[in-house]
Amino acid sequence: MNGLPNGWIASDLNSLATSAGGSTPSKHEPSYWTNGKIPWVSPKDMKTFVITGSEDRIAEPALERLSVIPQNSILVVVRSGILSRTLPVAVTTLPVTINQDMRAFITQPGIEARYIAWQLLSNERSILDQCAKDGTTVASIEGTALSKFPLLIAPTAEQNRIVAKLEELLSDIDAGVTELKAAQKKLALYR
């Protein structure tokens, strides 16, 4: 048929998730920022695959201007100089708000956010090449093109198995890198 394994489908973010944007509450309005407890994620927070907090936090009054993104949503940087080199993608473990340089994708039931996020990362170069917005002074991803980027969707149980195995293998690699660095330090001491 289409060459996909049994039960898999070809789809895109537009069909699998609801998209949401963000903004920056005025820094001139202290009530938006003073004693803020709500994470406000911006590209500077996107250095890790799992978002557990943010450098900046907003206060309740700022929610008049922002949507709260639920936990287990995919966050993508869509406007930043970093997009000339890499595509920051993460999954949030808590409800957050985001700034205007970000896009959130809230997946439908049966779609594992980590599965989609890992697939976006595995297609990083293609997304950066095919979805880049032309004629902008800052590197940007065109939202419609990103929403229509083709993805391969496994059945839910298989999505979970794939994510678990991938993260296990990545954890093993991280442990190996840590051991290698420790061994290099010991070698330097012995010299």
Buried (B, 14 or more C-beta within 10 A) or exposed (E): EEEEEEEBEEBBBBBBBEBBBBBBBEEEEEBBBEEBEBBBBBBBBBEEBEBEEBEBBBBEBBBEBBBBBBBBBBBBBBBBEBBEEBBBBBBBEBEBBBBEBBBBBBBEEEBBBBBBBBBBBEBBEEBBEBBBBEEEEEBBBBBEEBBBBEBEBBBBEBBBEBBEEBBEEEEEEEEEEEEEEEEEEEEEEEE
